[in-house]
Amino acid sequence: NNLQADIAFLLDVSSTVDDDDIDEDEDLLKYLVNNLWHRPDLRFSLTTFSRYVKLEFALDTFNTPHAIYSAIDNMEDPGDQPHTQTAAGLKLVREQVFTKANGDRDDVPNILLLITDGASDNK
């Protein structure tokens, strides 16, 4: 039972999501990393989106869970960005995260976990 996967988190940080909810979402990401980390063939990335999309870290950026926790805790607050560019976030993950240049492996499944309040400004 050796689970292998490249896992991309795509997190809505627009101002339509309450700060408390963003904190809970960040805790959820850390919980998932903590509980899956013991499987050595998993890699994680994080992309955030609001009006703009930002690759916080790529699949091959960190090799310890504590480094990932720190990166999640130290994400910049995007400020008052009411726009929710979900499609732009999905496009960035497809075109930049799931690539060899950013640590994607051809021989393992890609998994995307999208966390949003559900309201998107684009298609």
trRosetta pair geometry for C-beta under 8 A, 3 or more apart (Angstrom, degrees):
i j d omega theta_ij theta_ji phi_ij phi_ji
2 39 7.4 147 -158 -155 56 97
2 41 6.1 67 166 12 95 141
3 39 5.1 -18 62 -162 100 152
3 41 6.7 -180 96 71 50 107
3 42 6.8 13 110 -62 98 104
4 41 3.9 -55 -105 138 80 131
4 42 7.2 -163 -143 -70 36 55
4 105 7.8 -70 167 81 116 141
4 107 7.8 -13 127 113 148 82
4 108 4.1 -108 136 -125 108 120
4 109 7.2 126 99 24 75 78
5 41 7.4 91 15 120 49 86
5 42 5.6 5 60 -117 80 80
5 43 7.7 -145 104 35 51 66
5 108 5.7 -163 -97 159 26 112
5 109 5.0 -29 -115 73 86 89
5 110 7.3 136 -166 -110 80 16
5 111 5.1 14 179 -3 131 117
6 42 7.8 163 -91 -158 28 52
6 43 4.9 -12 -121 62 71 105
6 45 7.6 19 174 -3 90 107
6 59 5.2 -9 -154 -129 108 144
6 98 6.8 131 107 -115 135 79
6 103 7.2 162 -132 118 124 89
6 104 5.3 89 179 -127 174 68
6 105 6.0 166 -48 28 123 83
6 108 5.8 118 -17 95 86 114
6 109 7.4 -162 29 97 72 44
6 110 5.1 -27 70 -109 101 67
6 111 7.1 166 81 24 47 71
7 36 7.7 34 1 117 162 161
7 42 6.2 5 -1 -169 117 100
7 43 6.8 172 27 83 72 50
7 44 5.2 -21 75 -104 99 67
7 45 7.4 177 94 24 52 68
7 111 4.7 -17 -109 70 73 106
7 112 7.9 165 -159 -85 53 26
7 113 6.8 16 -175 -5 97 108
8 44 7.8 147 -92 -161 31 49
8 45 4.8 -16 -115 64 74 104
8 46 7.7 167 -163 -82 59 25
8 47 6.7 9 -179 5 104 107
8 59 7.4 -60 -78 -71 83 98
8 93 5.1 126 147 -149 154 117
8 97 4.8 83 -111 142 137 151
8 98 6.8 -79 -34 -54 142 90
8 110 7.0 7 0 -174 109 94
8 111 7.1 175 26 89 67 53
8 112 5.0 -18 69 -109 102 72
8 113 7.2 -179 90 26 51 68
9 29 5.5 50 -135 -122 165 117
9 44 6.9 16 -9 -169 104 96
9 45 6.9 -165 28 91 71 52
9 46 4.7 -12 67 -109 108 72
9 47 7.2 175 91 29 58 62
9 113 5.2 -22 -111 68 64 103
9 115 7.1 -4 -169 4 91 111
10 47 5.1 -11 -112 70 71 100
10 48 7.9 158 -163 -95 48 24
10 49 6.8 8 -178 0 90 116
10 89 5.1 119 -167 155 119 121
10 90 6.9 40 -148 -80 168 57
10 93 5.7 -61 -76 -55 123 142
10 112 6.2 11 -5 -172 117 100
10 113 7.0 175 25 85 72 49
10 114 4.7 -19 70 -108 112 69
10 115 7.1 168 85 24 57 66
10 116 8.0 -19 114 -45 92 101
11 22 7.9 92 167 -141 117 82
11 25 5.9 133 -144 146 113 133
11 26 7.8 60 -149 -76 157 66
11 29 7.2 -41 -74 -58 134 139
11 46 6.6 -2 2 -165 118 95
11 47 7.2 167 23 87 73 48
11 48 5.0 -33 73 -108 94 72
11 49 7.4 158 81 22 46 70
11 115 5.1 -2 -115 62 66 108
11 116 8.0 168 -160 -69 32 64
12 16 7.8 -45 159 68 123 97
12 17 5.5 134 116 -35 101 143
12 25 8.0 -127 55 -125 72 171
12 48 7.8 134 -107 -159 7 69
12 49 6.1 -38 -107 71 52 86
12 50 7.2 103 -167 -84 61 63
12 84 6.1 9 -144 -140 116 106
12 86 7.2 -21 -89 -88 109 88
12 89 7.9 -100 -81 -30 66 168
12 115 6.2 -132 17 106 85 64
12 116 3.7 95 -27 -116 139 72
12 117 6.0 -129 105 1 152 76
13 17 6.6 -96 -136 56 24 132
13 22 5.9 68 -125 -124 76 129
13 48 4.7 6 0 -171 127 117
13 49 6.9 145 27 65 81 32
13 50 5.2 -72 81 -51 74 108
13 75 7.6 -137 -95 140 157 137
13 77 7.9 -155 171 -146 126 48
13 78 5.3 120 115 6 116 125
13 81 7.6 45 106 60 80 123
14 17 5.9 99 64 7 66 95
14 49 7.3 -19 -43 117 94 66
14 50 3.8 148 -87 -133 68 84
14 51 7.2 114 -114 -31 97 61
14 78 7.5 -47 -100 78 38 143
14 81 5.4 -103 -133 101 67 89
14 82 6.3 64 177 -162 106 20
14 83 6.3 -130 -129 81 127 34
14 84 4.5 -92 -10 -84 163 78
14 117 7.7 -104 61 21 106 118
15 50 7.1 71 -13 -153 66 129
15 79 7.9 -36 -66 124 113 45
15 80 5.0 31 -76 -149 150 55
15 81 5.6 155 -18 58 96 44
15 82 4.9 -51 54 -83 113 57
16 82 6.2 83 -44 -153 88 66
16 84 6.0 -47 28 -52 133 122
16 117 5.5 -139 118 55 104 150
16 119 6.0 -88 145 62 162 123
17 21 5.1 -120 -180 86 88 125
17 22 5.5 104 124 -59 117 90
17 25 7.7 -5 174 -14 142 143
17 116 7.7 -114 -69 -156 129 48
17 117 5.0 -165 -84 -36 86 122
18 21 4.4 94 61 4 85 104
18 22 7.1 -149 96 -6 46 82
19 22 5.6 -51 -148 34 36 112
19 23 6.5 39 151 -20 66 102
20 23 5.6 -50 -152 34 34 114
20 24 6.5 34 149 -18 64 104
21 24 5.5 -51 -148 37 35 112
21 25 6.3 40 150 -22 66 103
21 117 7.5 57 133 -80 157 105
22 25 5.4 -50 -147 35 34 115
22 26 6.4 36 152 -20 65 102
23 26 5.7 -52 -150 35 31 111
23 27 6.5 34 150 -19 64 104
24 27 5.5 -51 -148 36 34 114
24 28 6.4 41 150 -23 65 102
25 28 5.5 -49 -151 32 33 116
25 29 6.7 36 150 -19 64 100
25 115 5.1 142 -145 143 120 147
26 29 5.7 -49 -151 32 35 112
26 30 6.6 31 151 -14 65 104
26 72 5.2 147 -158 166 97 112
26 73 7.3 114 171 -83 136 49
26 75 7.6 -145 -107 21 127 130
27 30 5.8 -56 -149 40 33 110
27 31 6.2 39 150 -24 66 106
28 31 5.5 -53 -147 35 31 115
28 32 6.4 31 155 -19 65 104
28 115 7.3 147 81 -106 139 153
29 32 5.8 -54 -150 35 31 110
29 33 6.4 28 154 -15 65 106
29 46 7.0 51 -162 -103 150 124
29 72 5.7 -179 93 -121 129 146
29 115 7.9 -107 -60 -3 99 154
30 33 5.7 -53 -145 39 33 110
30 34 6.1 36 155 -22 65 108
30 68 7.6 162 -112 115 69 97
30 69 5.2 64 -126 -113 113 88
30 72 5.9 -152 -63 69 96 159
31 34 5.7 -56 -146 37 27 113
31 35 6.2 12 161 -9 64 112
32 35 6.1 -65 -143 43 26 101
32 36 5.9 3 166 0 66 118
32 113 7.7 -85 -166 24 175 175
33 36 6.3 -72 -137 49 23 96
33 37 5.7 44 163 -56 65 103
33 44 5.9 -21 -106 -55 104 169
33 65 5.3 149 143 -138 108 98
33 68 5.2 -151 -158 105 162 146
33 69 7.2 -160 82 -61 143 76
34 37 6.1 -36 -140 -1 21 119
34 65 6.0 100 -93 -172 56 147
36 39 5.8 -47 179 28 69 111
36 42 5.5 -54 147 77 111 174
37 42 7.3 -121 -112 67 33 124
37 65 4.5 -36 -99 -66 156 125
39 42 5.0 66 92 -12 103 114
41 108 6.9 -169 162 -110 108 147
43 59 4.2 59 137 -173 127 93
43 60 6.7 -16 -155 -71 139 53
43 103 5.8 -151 170 144 155 125
43 105 7.6 125 12 -5 137 108
44 57 8.0 38 111 95 81 111
44 59 6.9 160 72 -127 17 59
44 62 7.5 -30 66 61 97 108
44 68 6.0 37 81 -122 137 144
45 55 7.3 -31 177 -158 115 93
45 56 7.8 146 175 63 68 80
45 57 5.9 -151 -143 99 64 65
45 58 5.2 -20 -116 -157 118 27
45 59 4.6 -54 -47 -62 110 60
45 61 7.3 103 -111 10 78 113
45 93 7.9 153 96 -130 128 87
45 97 5.0 173 98 -148 159 115
45 102 7.1 45 -100 150 147 119
45 103 7.5 160 -63 63 117 125
46 55 7.9 126 90 -167 52 50
46 56 4.1 -31 95 59 101 123
46 57 5.5 38 38 41 90 83
46 68 7.9 131 -20 -157 124 92
46 71 7.0 159 36 122 137 119
46 72 6.8 165 -73 -89 171 83
46 75 7.9 -95 127 -84 139 128
47 53 6.5 7 176 -176 110 94
47 54 6.7 170 -157 87 65 44
47 55 5.2 -33 -104 -105 90 55
47 56 6.4 -170 -96 7 28 83
47 89 5.9 151 124 -157 120 90
47 92 5.8 165 -154 101 151 123
47 93 5.6 -136 19 -73 153 90
47 97 6.3 -96 -38 -58 127 136
48 53 7.4 172 90 -152 48 49
48 54 5.1 -6 58 58 90 95
48 56 5.8 67 -9 -43 98 114
48 75 6.5 109 -38 -163 151 138
48 78 7.2 -163 133 -45 129 125
48 89 7.8 -82 141 -119 18 121
49 52 7.3 -144 -142 101 58 34
49 53 4.6 -10 -104 -105 93 76
49 54 7.5 178 -79 20 48 64
49 84 7.2 79 123 -161 101 55
49 85 5.3 -122 180 70 115 83
49 86 6.7 137 105 -94 149 36
49 88 6.4 154 -139 83 130 95
49 89 3.6 -81 -43 -72 151 122
49 92 7.9 169 -78 28 115 134
50 78 4.7 159 20 112 148 163
50 81 3.7 80 138 105 132 133
50 82 8.0 87 179 37 101 8
50 83 6.3 97 153 75 66 69
50 84 6.7 -50 -146 -100 46 49
50 85 7.0 45 111 18 19 92
51 78 7.4 168 29 166 87 131
51 81 4.2 -122 -4 -163 102 111
51 82 7.5 46 -60 53 103 45
51 83 3.9 79 -96 55 75 117
51 85 6.3 78 -154 -18 21 118
52 78 7.1 -174 49 -142 97 125
52 81 7.2 -87 14 -143 78 152
52 85 7.2 45 -77 30 9 144
53 85 6.1 -104 -51 95 95 124
53 88 4.8 -149 -35 128 132 104
53 89 5.0 -177 -118 -88 118 62
53 91 8.0 -148 -24 63 175 89
53 92 4.8 180 143 -19 144 151
54 76 8.0 -35 109 50 173 108
54 78 8.0 -170 1 -87 132 112
55 58 6.4 24 169 -68 124 76
55 92 6.5 -149 -60 161 94 125
55 96 6.1 -99 -69 118 143 135
55 97 6.7 -179 -123 -73 115 91
55 102 7.8 -84 -168 -134 148 148
56 71 6.2 125 152 161 108 111
56 72 7.8 69 147 -92 152 51
56 75 5.9 -35 -124 -107 133 105
57 61 4.0 -120 -173 56 100 160
57 62 6.2 19 166 -13 148 106
57 68 7.4 -146 71 -119 154 72
57 71 5.2 -1 -28 179 140 159
58 61 4.8 123 52 -36 70 101
58 96 8.0 -101 -107 145 104 89
58 97 6.5 -172 -132 -128 72 67
58 102 3.8 -124 -153 -167 130 99
58 103 5.4 136 141 12 103 117
59 97 6.6 109 -31 -175 99 79
59 102 5.7 98 23 134 91 81
59 103 3.3 -156 84 91 97 121
59 104 5.8 112 24 -65 157 54
60 102 6.5 -178 21 169 98 43
60 103 2.8 180 -27 -86 97 126
61 67 8.0 -158 123 135 87 125
61 71 7.7 76 118 -84 135 162
61 103 7.4 -104 -18 -23 58 149
62 67 3.9 -174 -145 103 121 124
62 68 5.0 172 93 -60 157 77
62 71 6.7 -126 -49 -13 144 139
63 67 7.2 39 45 34 44 145
64 67 4.7 96 64 1 89 103
64 68 7.3 -157 95 -3 51 84
65 68 5.5 -57 -155 38 42 112
65 69 6.3 45 149 -23 72 102
66 69 5.5 -46 -145 33 36 114
66 70 6.3 39 154 -20 65 104
67 70 5.7 -52 -149 36 31 113
67 71 6.5 33 152 -20 63 105
68 71 5.7 -53 -148 36 33 111
68 72 6.4 33 153 -18 65 104
69 72 5.8 -58 -152 37 30 110
69 73 6.2 26 153 -16 66 109
70 73 5.7 -56 -144 40 30 110
70 74 6.0 9 162 -4 66 116
71 74 6.1 -68 -138 48 25 99
71 75 7.2 56 156 -58 59 78
72 75 6.3 -22 -162 -23 33 110
78 81 4.7 -44 132 5 118 135
83 121 5.0 -60 -156 14 79 160
84 116 7.0 103 -168 -157 127 118
84 117 7.5 -105 -110 50 152 97
84 119 5.7 109 40 100 156 73
84 120 5.2 -117 110 -120 108 43
84 121 5.1 135 56 -7 67 92
85 88 3.9 -10 154 31 114 123
85 89 6.2 131 105 -24 77 86
85 120 7.5 74 -135 -158 12 85
85 121 6.2 -41 -78 57 53 104
85 122 5.7 24 -136 16 64 125
86 89 5.6 -57 -153 35 33 113
86 90 6.4 31 153 -17 68 104
86 114 7.6 57 -152 -162 104 131
86 116 6.1 13 -100 -103 117 163
86 120 3.8 -64 16 -115 127 122
86 121 7.8 143 8 31 84 60
86 122 6.7 -169 47 59 72 83
87 90 5.6 -52 -147 37 34 111
87 91 6.2 37 153 -22 65 105
87 120 6.7 98 -21 178 82 136
87 122 4.4 -102 29 106 121 106
87 123 5.7 58 -58 123 146 13
88 91 5.6 -51 -146 35 32 114
88 92 6.5 34 154 -20 64 103
88 122 6.5 60 -22 59 90 149
89 92 5.8 -53 -149 33 31 110
89 93 6.6 30 154 -17 64 104
89 114 7.8 119 112 -126 129 102
90 93 5.8 -54 -150 35 32 111
90 94 6.3 29 154 -16 66 108
90 112 7.8 64 -128 -179 79 157
90 114 7.5 -10 -83 -94 94 131
91 94 5.8 -58 -148 39 31 110
91 95 5.9 5 164 0 68 116
92 95 6.2 -69 -134 50 25 95
92 96 5.2 -27 -176 28 68 119
92 97 6.9 67 132 -16 73 98
93 96 7.1 -65 -107 55 12 78
93 97 4.5 -27 -147 28 57 130
93 98 6.4 48 156 -9 70 98
93 112 6.1 85 152 -117 153 125
94 97 7.6 24 -17 44 14 89
94 98 6.1 -28 -137 40 33 118
95 99 7.2 8 160 -46 34 124
96 99 6.1 -61 -158 7 23 127
96 101 8.0 -65 -156 76 60 113
96 102 6.1 67 160 -18 66 152
97 102 5.7 -99 -138 101 33 146
97 104 7.1 102 137 -58 54 115
98 102 7.9 -21 -17 69 9 114
98 104 4.7 90 -161 -99 46 150
98 110 5.0 24 -121 -128 127 150
99 102 5.2 68 64 23 88 95
99 104 5.4 121 52 20 15 127
100 103 7.7 126 -166 -5 31 6
100 104 5.8 -82 -71 63 35 85
100 106 7.5 -7 -79 -44 102 92
104 110 6.8 -3 -142 -91 114 115
105 108 4.7 42 85 22 116 105
116 119 7.8 -152 154 36 108 45
116 120 7.4 14 166 -68 154 89
120 123 7.2 117 113 -79 126 48
